Amino acid sequence: MKNTYQLLSVIMMFMTVFGFAQTVDLNSHVISTAPSGASLEWHNALPVSTSNALTPAQALAAGAGTYYAVYYDSVNGCYSPYSKVKVVIGNCPSSTYDLTSLSTTVAPAGAVLEWHTSTSPGSSTLVSNAASAGAGTYYAVYHDTVNGCYSPVSDPLIVGANSGCSSLCYKPAVTAGTPLDGKVGVSSLGRAGADNSDNWPMIRKGAWLVIEAKTKGFYQTELNSMLQISLLQMMVLRLLSQLL
């Protein structure tokens, strides 16, 4: 058995997976079986080793991050060359993804950037509205409209179905004027914080406090009289005065 295995187009290099649910099943993007004597592994750092290998459960429910797929020969203790996968978790409640936001390069003179649904680009595979792409696999190309030719296609971009947002409810707090960003948030969806690219909770507008969950409830104390409200205000003010 060779010391290394080729991934044989199992996962295209530098593929980006876009998932709208909380997690992505990395194994669902594998399109062939492991060579004899080897097994597929996922890692979250380089160089790949046992210390950064994902468990099978983690590979089935991977959050936002960068992962590396390899075949591992446990008999000879060797790894195949890796394929890189980047997972980005999209924002609810949108059911589409803006593919145009992914481009960071300038098109060559006389060419335009296009997105297609096939590795053989043409008029029939052109994505008509790349700013609102649904679930599917897409390829970016530069199209020279004068000479009628295309550049080589990019690595595939896989947009995941918005399976996690149907159970969530969002209503704008402000319907007129310019709403302010939400500055404080509590989330059970695992996406708050400076390390996340979805700008949460600032993406929610017009709220002092943003709270979201799929199954966790939030109960607000009900006050049925102005006297109770006044007493609560006094308690809060007294507590604050003791802290200052």
Secondary structure by P-SEA (a helix, b strand, c coil): cccccccccccccbbbbbbccccccccccccccccccbbbbbbccccccccccccccccccccbbbbbbbbbccccccccbbbbbbbbbbbcccccccccccccccccccbbbbbbccccccccccccccccccbbbbbbbbbccccccccccccbbbbbcccccccbbbbbccccccccccccccccccccccccccccccccccccbbbbbccbbbbccccccaaaaaaaaaaaaaaaaaac
